[in-house]
Amino acid sequence: MSFFVVFIKNDHFLAEFLKKRVFYSLLLIETTQSRILRQFKIK
């Protein structure tokens, strides 16, 4: 586990990639929830 943490700290590109993945997945969840809420409001 500690090796994995050190690896991420050393590899800047991988760290940025993981941050972007988390950000985009959260963004996708937010947009999906808002779409579902809008559909419920219309009905």
mmCIF entry with sequence, helices, sheets and N, C-alpha, C, O atoms, coordinates in Angstrom:
data_MODEL
# 
_entry.id   MODEL 
# 
_entity.id                         1 
_entity.type                       polymer 
_entity.pdbx_number_of_molecules   1 
# 
_entity_poly.entity_id                      1 
_entity_poly.type                           'polypeptide(L)' 
_entity_poly.nstd_linkage                   no 
_entity_poly.nstd_monomer                   no 
_entity_poly.pdbx_seq_one_letter_code       MSFFVVFIKNDHFLAEFLKKRVFYSLLLIETTQSRILRQFKIK 
_entity_poly.pdbx_seq_one_letter_code_can   MSFFVVFIKNDHFLAEFLKKRVFYSLLLIETTQSRILRQFKIK 
_entity_poly.pdbx_strand_id                 A 
# 
loop_
_entity_poly_seq.entity_id 
_entity_poly_seq.num 
_entity_poly_seq.mon_id 
_entity_poly_seq.hetero 
1 1  MET n 
1 2  SER n 
1 3  PHE n 
1 4  PHE n 
1 5  VAL n 
1 6  VAL n 
1 7  PHE n 
1 8  ILE n 
1 9  LYS n 
1 10 ASN n 
1 11 ASP n 
1 12 HIS n 
1 13 PHE n 
1 14 LEU n 
1 15 ALA n 
1 16 GLU n 
1 17 PHE n 
1 18 LEU n 
1 19 LYS n 
1 20 LYS n 
1 21 ARG n 
1 22 VAL n 
1 23 PHE n 
1 24 TYR n 
1 25 SER n 
1 26 LEU n 
1 27 LEU n 
1 28 LEU n 
1 29 ILE n 
1 30 GLU n 
1 31 THR n 
1 32 THR n 
1 33 GLN n 
1 34 SER n 
1 35 ARG n 
1 36 ILE n 
1 37 LEU n 
1 38 ARG n 
1 39 GLN n 
1 40 PHE n 
1 41 LYS n 
1 42 ILE n 
1 43 LYS n 
# 
_struct_asym.id          A 
_struct_asym.entity_id   1 
# 
loop_
_struct_conf.conf_type_id 
_struct_conf.id 
_struct_conf.pdbx_PDB_helix_id 
_struct_conf.beg_label_comp_id 
_struct_conf.beg_label_asym_id 
_struct_conf.beg_label_seq_id 
_struct_conf.pdbx_beg_PDB_ins_code 
_struct_conf.end_label_comp_id 
_struct_conf.end_label_asym_id 
_struct_conf.end_label_seq_id 
_struct_conf.pdbx_end_PDB_ins_code 
_struct_conf.beg_auth_comp_id 
_struct_conf.beg_auth_asym_id 
_struct_conf.beg_auth_seq_id 
_struct_conf.end_auth_comp_id 
_struct_conf.end_auth_asym_id 
_struct_conf.end_auth_seq_id 
_struct_conf.pdbx_PDB_helix_class 
_struct_conf.details 
_struct_conf.pdbx_PDB_helix_length 
HELX_P HELX_P1 AA1 SER A 2  ? ASN A 10 ? SER A 2  ASN A 10 1 ? 9  
HELX_P HELX_P2 AA2 HIS A 12 ? ILE A 42 ? HIS A 12 ILE A 42 1 ? 31 
# 
_struct_conf_type.id          HELX_P 
_struct_conf_type.criteria    ? 
_struct_conf_type.reference   ? 
# 
loop_
_atom_site.group_PDB 
_atom_site.id 
_atom_site.type_symbol 
_atom_site.label_atom_id 
_atom_site.label_alt_id 
_atom_site.label_comp_id 
_atom_site.label_asym_id 
_atom_site.label_entity_id 
_atom_site.label_seq_id 
_atom_site.pdbx_PDB_ins_code 
_atom_site.Cartn_x 
_atom_site.Cartn_y 
_atom_site.Cartn_z 
_atom_site.occupancy 
_atom_site.B_iso_or_equiv 
_atom_site.pdbx_formal_charge 
_atom_site.auth_seq_id 
_atom_site.auth_comp_id 
_atom_site.auth_asym_id 
_atom_site.auth_atom_id 
_atom_site.pdbx_PDB_model_num 
ATOM 1   N N  . MET A 1 1  ? 0.841   -1.206 0.000   1.00 0.00 ? 1  MET A N  1 
ATOM 2   C CA . MET A 1 1  ? 0.000   0.000  0.000   1.00 0.00 ? 1  MET A CA 1 
ATOM 3   C C  . MET A 1 1  ? 0.873   1.251  0.000   1.00 0.00 ? 1  MET A C  1 
ATOM 4   O O  . MET A 1 1  ? 0.623   2.190  -0.757  1.00 0.00 ? 1  MET A O  1 
ATOM 5   N N  . SER A 1 2  ? 1.902   1.261  0.856   1.00 0.00 ? 2  SER A N  1 
ATOM 6   C CA . SER A 1 2  ? 2.780   2.435  0.923   1.00 0.00 ? 2  SER A CA 1 
ATOM 7   C C  . SER A 1 2  ? 3.528   2.615  -0.399  1.00 0.00 ? 2  SER A C  1 
ATOM 8   O O  . SER A 1 2  ? 3.771   3.742  -0.830  1.00 0.00 ? 2  SER A O  1 
ATOM 9   N N  . PHE A 1 3  ? 3.891   1.502  -1.038  1.00 0.00 ? 3  PHE A N  1 
ATOM 10  C CA . PHE A 1 3  ? 4.571   1.587  -2.338  1.00 0.00 ? 3  PHE A CA 1 
ATOM 11  C C  . PHE A 1 3  ? 3.679   2.280  -3.360  1.00 0.00 ? 3  PHE A C  1 
ATOM 12  O O  . PHE A 1 3  ? 4.149   3.094  -4.155  1.00 0.00 ? 3  PHE A O  1 
ATOM 13  N N  . PHE A 1 4  ? 2.396   1.955  -3.337  1.00 0.00 ? 4  PHE A N  1 
ATOM 14  C CA . PHE A 1 4  ? 1.443   2.561  -4.270  1.00 0.00 ? 4  PHE A CA 1 
ATOM 15  C C  . PHE A 1 4  ? 1.358   4.066  -4.059  1.00 0.00 ? 4  PHE A C  1 
ATOM 16  O O  . PHE A 1 4  ? 1.319   4.830  -5.023  1.00 0.00 ? 4  PHE A O  1 
ATOM 17  N N  . VAL A 1 5  ? 1.329   4.495  -2.799  1.00 0.00 ? 5  VAL A N  1 
ATOM 18  C CA . VAL A 1 5  ? 1.265   5.931  -2.491  1.00 0.00 ? 5  VAL A CA 1 
ATOM 19  C C  . VAL A 1 5  ? 2.515   6.633  -2.999  1.00 0.00 ? 5  VAL A C  1 
ATOM 20  O O  . VAL A 1 5  ? 2.420   7.698  -3.608  1.00 0.00 ? 5  VAL A O  1 
ATOM 21  N N  . VAL A 1 6  ? 3.678   6.054  -2.759  1.00 0.00 ? 6  VAL A N  1 
ATOM 22  C CA . VAL A 1 6  ? 4.938   6.647  -3.223  1.00 0.00 ? 6  VAL A CA 1 
ATOM 23  C C  . VAL A 1 6  ? 4.948   6.714  -4.745  1.00 0.00 ? 6  VAL A C  1 
ATOM 24  O O  . VAL A 1 6  ? 5.412   7.696  -5.324  1.00 0.00 ? 6  VAL A O  1 
ATOM 25  N N  . PHE A 1 7  ? 4.444   5.684  -5.384  1.00 0.00 ? 7  PHE A N  1 
ATOM 26  C CA . PHE A 1 7  ? 4.401   5.642  -6.851  1.00 0.00 ? 7  PHE A CA 1 
ATOM 27  C C  . PHE A 1 7  ? 3.559   6.787  -7.393  1.00 0.00 ? 7  PHE A C  1 
ATOM 28  O O  . PHE A 1 7  ? 3.959   7.454  -8.347  1.00 0.00 ? 7  PHE A O  1 
ATOM 29  N N  . ILE A 1 8  ? 2.397   7.018  -6.794  1.00 0.00 ? 8  ILE A N  1 
ATOM 30  C CA . ILE A 1 8  ? 1.528   8.109  -7.247  1.00 0.00 ? 8  ILE A CA 1 
ATOM 31  C C  . ILE A 1 8  ? 2.208   9.455  -7.006  1.00 0.00 ? 8  ILE A C  1 
ATOM 32  O O  . ILE A 1 8  ? 2.144   10.339 -7.860  1.00 0.00 ? 8  ILE A O  1 
ATOM 33  N N  . LYS A 1 9  ? 2.857   9.619  -5.854  1.00 0.00 ? 9  LYS A N  1 
ATOM 34  C CA . LYS A 1 9  ? 3.527   10.898 -5.561  1.00 0.00 ? 9  LYS A CA 1 
ATOM 35  C C  . LYS A 1 9  ? 4.638   11.164 -6.569  1.00 0.00 ? 9  LYS A C  1 
ATOM 36  O O  . LYS A 1 9  ? 4.842   12.305 -6.984  1.00 0.00 ? 9  LYS A O  1 
ATOM 37  N N  . ASN A 1 10 ? 5.355   10.118 -6.964  1.00 0.00 ? 10 ASN A N  1 
ATOM 38  C CA . ASN A 1 10 ? 6.459   10.298 -7.905  1.00 0.00 ? 10 ASN A CA 1 
ATOM 39  C C  . ASN A 1 10 ? 5.950   10.536 -9.322  1.00 0.00 ? 10 ASN A C  1 
ATOM 40  O O  . ASN A 1 10 ? 6.533   11.326 -10.064 1.00 0.00 ? 10 ASN A O  1 
ATOM 41  N N  . ASP A 1 11 ? 4.886   9.871  -9.697  1.00 0.00 ? 11 ASP A N  1 
ATOM 42  C CA . ASP A 1 11 ? 4.391   9.981  -11.065 1.00 0.00 ? 11 ASP A CA 1 
ATOM 43  C C  . ASP A 1 11 ? 3.350   11.093 -11.133 1.00 0.00 ? 11 ASP A C  1 
ATOM 44  O O  . ASP A 1 11 ? 2.177   10.871 -10.833 1.00 0.00 ? 11 ASP A O  1 
ATOM 45  N N  . HIS A 1 12 ? 3.775   12.273 -11.523 1.00 0.00 ? 12 HIS A N  1 
ATOM 46  C CA . HIS A 1 12 ? 2.880   13.433 -11.550 1.00 0.00 ? 12 HIS A CA 1 
ATOM 47  C C  . HIS A 1 12 ? 1.758   13.231 -12.565 1.00 0.00 ? 12 HIS A C  1 
ATOM 48  O O  . HIS A 1 12 ? 0.609   13.582 -12.297 1.00 0.00 ? 12 HIS A O  1 
ATOM 49  N N  . PHE A 1 13 ? 2.082   12.673 -13.719 1.00 0.00 ? 13 PHE A N  1 
ATOM 50  C CA . PHE A 1 13 ? 1.081   12.482 -14.771 1.00 0.00 ? 13 PHE A CA 1 
ATOM 51  C C  . PHE A 1 13 ? -0.051  11.579 -14.294 1.00 0.00 ? 13 PHE A C  1 
ATOM 52  O O  . PHE A 1 13 ? -1.225  11.862 -14.530 1.00 0.00 ? 13 PHE A O  1 
ATOM 53  N N  . LEU A 1 14 ? 0.312   10.493 -13.625 1.00 0.00 ? 14 LEU A N  1 
ATOM 54  C CA . LEU A 1 14 ? -0.701  9.561  -13.135 1.00 0.00 ? 14 LEU A CA 1 
ATOM 55  C C  . LEU A 1 14 ? -1.598  10.233 -12.100 1.00 0.00 ? 14 LEU A C  1 
ATOM 56  O O  . LEU A 1 14 ? -2.810  10.019 -12.090 1.00 0.00 ? 14 LEU A O  1 
ATOM 57  N N  . ALA A 1 15 ? -0.995  11.051 -11.224 1.00 0.00 ? 15 ALA A N  1 
ATOM 58  C CA . ALA A 1 15 ? -1.778  11.748 -10.207 1.00 0.00 ? 15 ALA A CA 1 
ATOM 59  C C  . ALA A 1 15 ? -2.783  12.688 -10.863 1.00 0.00 ? 15 ALA A C  1 
ATOM 60  O O  . ALA A 1 15 ? -3.947  12.727 -10.466 1.00 0.00 ? 15 ALA A O  1 
ATOM 61  N N  . GLU A 1 16 ? -2.340  13.448 -11.866 1.00 0.00 ? 16 GLU A N  1 
ATOM 62  C CA . GLU A 1 16 ? -3.250  14.360 -12.572 1.00 0.00 ? 16 GLU A CA 1 
ATOM 63  C C  . GLU A 1 16 ? -4.359  13.573 -13.252 1.00 0.00 ? 16 GLU A C  1 
ATOM 64  O O  . GLU A 1 16 ? -5.521  13.980 -13.228 1.00 0.00 ? 16 GLU A O  1 
ATOM 65  N N  . PHE A 1 17 ? -3.999  12.439 -13.860 1.00 0.00 ? 17 PHE A N  1 
ATOM 66  C CA . PHE A 1 17 ? -4.985  11.614 -14.555 1.00 0.00 ? 17 PHE A CA 1 
ATOM 67  C C  . PHE A 1 17 ? -6.053  11.115 -13.585 1.00 0.00 ? 17 PHE A C  1 
ATOM 68  O O  . PHE A 1 17 ? -7.244  11.141 -13.897 1.00 0.00 ? 17 PHE A O  1 
ATOM 69  N N  . LEU A 1 18 ? -5.622  10.661 -12.406 1.00 0.00 ? 18 LEU A N  1 
ATOM 70  C CA . LEU A 1 18 ? -6.584  10.170 -11.419 1.00 0.00 ? 18 LEU A CA 1 
ATOM 71  C C  . LEU A 1 18 ? -7.493  11.292 -10.938 1.00 0.00 ? 18 LEU A C  1 
ATOM 72  O O  . LEU A 1 18 ? -8.695  11.090 -10.763 1.00 0.00 ? 18 LEU A O  1 
ATOM 73  N N  . LYS A 1 19 ? -6.916  12.490 -10.721 1.00 0.00 ? 19 LYS A N  1 
ATOM 74  C CA . LYS A 1 19 ? -7.731  13.630 -10.286 1.00 0.00 ? 19 LYS A CA 1 
ATOM 75  C C  . LYS A 1 19 ? -8.794  13.941 -11.323 1.00 0.00 ? 19 LYS A C  1 
ATOM 76  O O  . LYS A 1 19 ? -9.955  14.168 -10.984 1.00 0.00 ? 19 LYS A O  1 
ATOM 77  N N  . LYS A 1 20 ? -8.389  13.951 -12.605 1.00 0.00 ? 20 LYS A N  1 
ATOM 78  C CA . LYS A 1 20 ? -9.348  14.257 -13.670 1.00 0.00 ? 20 LYS A CA 1 
ATOM 79  C C  . LYS A 1 20 ? -10.429 13.196 -13.745 1.00 0.00 ? 20 LYS A C  1 
ATOM 80  O O  . LYS A 1 20 ? -11.600 13.516 -13.954 1.00 0.00 ? 20 LYS A O  1 
ATOM 81  N N  . ARG A 1 21 ? -10.048 11.928 -13.576 1.00 0.00 ? 21 ARG A N  1 
ATOM 82  C CA . ARG A 1 21 ? -11.043 10.854 -13.635 1.00 0.00 ? 21 ARG A CA 1 
ATOM 83  C C  . ARG A 1 21 ? -12.086 11.020 -12.537 1.00 0.00 ? 21 ARG A C  1 
ATOM 84  O O  . ARG A 1 21 ? -13.285 10.905 -12.789 1.00 0.00 ? 21 ARG A O  1 
ATOM 85  N N  . VAL A 1 22 ? -11.625 11.291 -11.321 1.00 0.00 ? 22 VAL A N  1 
ATOM 86  C CA . VAL A 1 22 ? -12.556 11.474 -10.201 1.00 0.00 ? 22 VAL A CA 1 
ATOM 87  C C  . VAL A 1 22 ? -13.461 12.670 -10.467 1.00 0.00 ? 22 VAL A C  1 
ATOM 88  O O  . VAL A 1 22 ? -14.669 12.605 -10.240 1.00 0.00 ? 22 VAL A O  1 
ATOM 89  N N  . PHE A 1 23 ? -12.866 13.777 -10.957 1.00 0.00 ? 23 PHE A N  1 
ATOM 90  C CA . PHE A 1 23 ? -13.636 14.987 -11.224 1.00 0.00 ? 23 PHE A CA 1 
ATOM 91  C C  . PHE A 1 23 ? -14.715 14.730 -12.269 1.00 0.00 ? 23 PHE A C  1 
ATOM 92  O O  . PHE A 1 23 ? -15.870 15.108 -12.077 1.00 0.00 ? 23 PHE A O  1 
ATOM 93  N N  . TYR A 1 24 ? -14.341 14.087 -13.375 1.00 0.00 ? 24 TYR A N  1 
ATOM 94  C CA . TYR A 1 24 ? -15.314 13.858 -14.443 1.00 0.00 ? 24 TYR A CA 1 
ATOM 95  C C  . TYR A 1 24 ? -16.388 12.864 -14.027 1.00 0.00 ? 24 TYR A C  1 
ATOM 96  O O  . TYR A 1 24 ? -17.543 13.010 -14.424 1.00 0.00 ? 24 TYR A O  1 
ATOM 97  N N  . SER A 1 25 ? -16.032 11.851 -13.233 1.00 0.00 ? 25 SER A N  1 
ATOM 98  C CA . SER A 1 25 ? -17.044 10.895 -12.786 1.00 0.00 ? 25 SER A CA 1 
ATOM 99  C C  . SER A 1 25 ? -18.044 11.577 -11.859 1.00 0.00 ? 25 SER A C  1 
ATOM 100 O O  . SER A 1 25 ? -19.242 11.306 -11.936 1.00 0.00 ? 25 SER A O  1 
ATOM 101 N N  . LEU A 1 26 ? -17.560 12.469 -10.974 1.00 0.00 ? 26 LEU A N  1 
ATOM 102 C CA . LEU A 1 26 ? -18.470 13.211 -10.103 1.00 0.00 ? 26 LEU A CA 1 
ATOM 103 C C  . LEU A 1 26 ? -19.359 14.130 -10.923 1.00 0.00 ? 26 LEU A C  1 
ATOM 104 O O  . LEU A 1 26 ? -20.553 14.252 -10.648 1.00 0.00 ? 26 LEU A O  1 
ATOM 105 N N  . LEU A 1 27 ? -18.779 14.780 -11.932 1.00 0.00 ? 27 LEU A N  1 
ATOM 106 C CA . LEU A 1 27 ? -19.546 15.675 -12.799 1.00 0.00 ? 27 LEU A CA 1 
ATOM 107 C C  . LEU A 1 27 ? -20.642 14.891 -13.517 1.00 0.00 ? 27 LEU A C  1 
ATOM 108 O O  . LEU A 1 27 ? -21.775 15.361 -13.626 1.00 0.00 ? 27 LEU A O  1 
ATOM 109 N N  . LEU A 1 28 ? -20.306 13.702 -14.005 1.00 0.00 ? 28 LEU A N  1 
ATOM 110 C CA . LEU A 1 28 ? -21.276 12.863 -14.704 1.00 0.00 ? 28 LEU A CA 1 
ATOM 111 C C  . LEU A 1 28 ? -22.415 12.471 -13.768 1.00 0.00 ? 28 LEU A C  1 
ATOM 112 O O  . LEU A 1 28 ? -23.579 12.490 -14.170 1.00 0.00 ? 28 LEU A O  1 
ATOM 113 N N  . ILE A 1 29 ? -22.095 12.118 -12.529 1.00 0.00 ? 29 ILE A N  1 
ATOM 114 C CA . ILE A 1 29 ? -23.123 11.758 -11.549 1.00 0.00 ? 29 ILE A CA 1 
ATOM 115 C C  . ILE A 1 29 ? -24.043 12.949 -11.289 1.00 0.00 ? 29 ILE A C  1 
ATOM 116 O O  . ILE A 1 29 ? -25.261 12.787 -11.226 1.00 0.00 ? 29 ILE A O  1 
ATOM 117 N N  . GLU A 1 30 ? -23.468 14.144 -11.138 1.00 0.00 ? 30 GLU A N  1 
ATOM 118 C CA . GLU A 1 30 ? -24.270 15.347 -10.884 1.00 0.00 ? 30 GLU A CA 1 
ATOM 119 C C  . GLU A 1 30 ? -25.232 15.610 -12.039 1.00 0.00 ? 30 GLU A C  1 
ATOM 120 O O  . GLU A 1 30 ? -26.415 15.861 -11.811 1.00 0.00 ? 30 GLU A O  1 
ATOM 121 N N  . THR A 1 31 ? -24.736 15.555 -13.279 1.00 0.00 ? 31 THR A N  1 
ATOM 122 C CA . THR A 1 31 ? -25.596 15.845 -14.431 1.00 0.00 ? 31 THR A CA 1 
ATOM 123 C C  . THR A 1 31 ? -26.687 14.794 -14.566 1.00 0.00 ? 31 THR A C  1 
ATOM 124 O O  . THR A 1 31 ? -27.821 15.119 -14.916 1.00 0.00 ? 31 THR A O  1 
ATOM 125 N N  . THR A 1 32 ? -26.353 13.536 -14.290 1.00 0.00 ? 32 THR A N  1 
ATOM 126 C CA . THR A 1 32 ? -27.355 12.474 -14.378 1.00 0.00 ? 32 THR A CA 1 
ATOM 127 C C  . THR A 1 32 ? -28.449 12.685 -13.337 1.00 0.00 ? 32 THR A C  1 
ATOM 128 O O  . THR A 1 32 ? -29.632 12.525 -13.638 1.00 0.00 ? 32 THR A O  1 
ATOM 129 N N  . GLN A 1 33 ? -28.061 13.043 -12.113 1.00 0.00 ? 33 GLN A N  1 
ATOM 130 C CA . GLN A 1 33 ? -29.055 13.273 -11.062 1.00 0.00 ? 33 GLN A CA 1 
ATOM 131 C C  . GLN A 1 33 ? -29.954 14.446 -11.415 1.00 0.00 ? 33 GLN A C  1 
ATOM 132 O O  . GLN A 1 33 ? -31.165 14.379 -11.200 1.00 0.00 ? 33 GLN A O  1 
ATOM 133 N N  . SER A 1 34 ? -29.384 15.525 -11.957 1.00 0.00 ? 34 SER A N  1 
ATOM 134 C CA . SER A 1 34 ? -30.201 16.692 -12.292 1.00 0.00 ? 34 SER A CA 1 
ATOM 135 C C  . SER A 1 34 ? -31.173 16.348 -13.416 1.00 0.00 ? 34 SER A C  1 
ATOM 136 O O  . SER A 1 34 ? -32.310 16.818 -13.411 1.00 0.00 ? 34 SER A O  1 
ATOM 137 N N  . ARG A 1 35 ? -30.741 15.533 -14.379 1.00 0.00 ? 35 ARG A N  1 
ATOM 138 C CA . ARG A 1 35 ? -31.650 15.115 -15.454 1.00 0.00 ? 35 ARG A CA 1 
ATOM 139 C C  . ARG A 1 35 ? -32.813 14.315 -14.893 1.00 0.00 ? 35 ARG A C  1 
ATOM 140 O O  . ARG A 1 35 ? -33.965 14.531 -15.272 1.00 0.00 ? 35 ARG A O  1 
ATOM 141 N N  . ILE A 1 36 ? -32.508 13.389 -13.988 1.00 0.00 ? 36 ILE A N  1 
ATOM 142 C CA . ILE A 1 36 ? -33.563 12.569 -13.387 1.00 0.00 ? 36 ILE A CA 1 
ATOM 143 C C  . ILE A 1 36 ? -34.531 13.457 -12.612 1.00 0.00 ? 36 ILE A C  1 
ATOM 144 O O  . ILE A 1 36 ? -35.745 13.271 -12.695 1.00 0.00 ? 36 ILE A O  1 
ATOM 145 N N  . LEU A 1 37 ? -34.002 14.423 -11.860 1.00 0.00 ? 37 LEU A N  1 
ATOM 146 C CA . LEU A 1 37 ? -34.861 15.324 -11.095 1.00 0.00 ? 37 LEU A CA 1 
ATOM 147 C C  . LEU A 1 37 ? -35.749 16.143 -12.025 1.00 0.00 ? 37 LEU A C  1 
ATOM 148 O O  . LEU A 1 37 ? -36.925 16.355 -11.730 1.00 0.00 ? 37 LEU A O  1 
ATOM 149 N N  . ARG A 1 38 ? -35.196 16.605 -13.147 1.00 0.00 ? 38 ARG A N  1 
ATOM 150 C CA . ARG A 1 38 ? -35.998 17.379 -14.096 1.00 0.00 ? 38 ARG A CA 1 
ATOM 151 C C  . ARG A 1 38 ? -37.126 16.536 -14.653 1.00 0.00 ? 38 ARG A C  1 
ATOM 152 O O  . ARG A 1 38 ? -38.248 17.022 -14.794 1.00 0.00 ? 38 ARG A O  1 
ATOM 153 N N  . GLN A 1 39 ? -36.849 15.280 -14.973 1.00 0.00 ? 39 GLN A N  1 
ATOM 154 C CA . GLN A 1 39 ? -37.889 14.402 -15.510 1.00 0.00 ? 39 GLN A CA 1 
ATOM 155 C C  . GLN A 1 39 ? -39.006 14.215 -14.488 1.00 0.00 ? 39 GLN A C  1 
ATOM 156 O O  . GLN A 1 39 ? -40.183 14.198 -14.847 1.00 0.00 ? 39 GLN A O  1 
ATOM 157 N N  . PHE A 1 40 ? -38.641 14.075 -13.220 1.00 0.00 ? 40 PHE A N  1 
ATOM 158 C CA . PHE A 1 40 ? -39.661 13.920 -12.183 1.00 0.00 ? 40 PHE A CA 1 
ATOM 159 C C  . PHE A 1 40 ? -40.488 15.193 -12.038 1.00 0.00 ? 40 PHE A C  1 
ATOM 160 O O  . PHE A 1 40 ? -41.698 15.122 -11.821 1.00 0.00 ? 40 PHE A O  1 
ATOM 161 N N  . LYS A 1 41 ? -39.848 16.357 -12.157 1.00 0.00 ? 41 LYS A N  1 
ATOM 162 C CA . LYS A 1 41 ? -40.576 17.616 -12.036 1.00 0.00 ? 41 LYS A CA 1 
ATOM 163 C C  . LYS A 1 41 ? -41.558 17.787 -13.183 1.00 0.00 ? 41 LYS A C  1 
ATOM 164 O O  . LYS A 1 41 ? -42.664 18.290 -12.986 1.00 0.00 ? 41 LYS A O  1 
ATOM 165 N N  . ILE A 1 42 ? -41.159 17.368 -14.387 1.00 0.00 ? 42 ILE A N  1 
ATOM 166 C CA . ILE A 1 42 ? -42.047 17.489 -15.547 1.00 0.00 ? 42 ILE A CA 1 
ATOM 167 C C  . ILE A 1 42 ? -43.260 16.585 -15.354 1.00 0.00 ? 42 ILE A C  1 
ATOM 168 O O  . ILE A 1 42 ? -44.386 16.978 -15.659 1.00 0.00 ? 42 ILE A O  1 
ATOM 169 N N  . LYS A 1 43 ? -43.032 15.375 -14.847 1.00 0.00 ? 43 LYS A N  1 
ATOM 170 C CA . LYS A 1 43 ? -44.147 14.457 -14.605 1.00 0.00 ? 43 LYS A CA 1 
ATOM 171 C C  . LYS A 1 43 ? -44.891 14.925 -13.364 1.00 0.00 ? 43 LYS A C  1 
ATOM 172 O O  . LYS A 1 43 ? -45.875 14.303 -12.963 1.00 0.00 ? 43 LYS A O  1 
# 
